[in-house]
Amino acid sequence: MCKGRISFGVLDGVNFQNINGKDWDDSKLENNLIVGYAVMGKSIEDDTKTNIEFKKVVETTDPLTTCYYKAFDAGGNLWVGYEMSMGLFFQLNTQLGMININPEDKRIPDDKSAYKNTGFGLSVGYRFNR
């Protein structure tokens, strides 16, 4: 199994906006759906980099030293933020994967493992041309 930090190189996807706007006190709440397809990536553990292979099913003949994930992923984002009248804004966001990106692994009997993407971010910025 892969341990350590996973670093994906290229991720292409589609972003569907569901809610966009400001509520009564000028705070912001947004959410959206993410659909992505990974084409390359690396697993990093103890300064050792290993390429990730993307497949839906890992066969019994596949090596145990290789990291495998499904290439397709979908999930959701949620943003909460506040924008001041002078253009300064603050934003907190989180991402949650909704699909198990762990492939079916025939090398492991009764494998019940499940991996999902997660992430978060904090933004501070200034909006020009108000």
Secondary structure, DSSP 8 states (H G I E B T S, - for coil): ---SEEEEEEEEEEEEEEE--B-TTSEEEEEEEEEEEEEEEEEEETTEEEEEEE-SEE-TTS-TTSEEE-SEEEEEEEEEEEE-TTSEEEEEEEEEE-S--S-EETTSTT-------EEEEEEEEE----
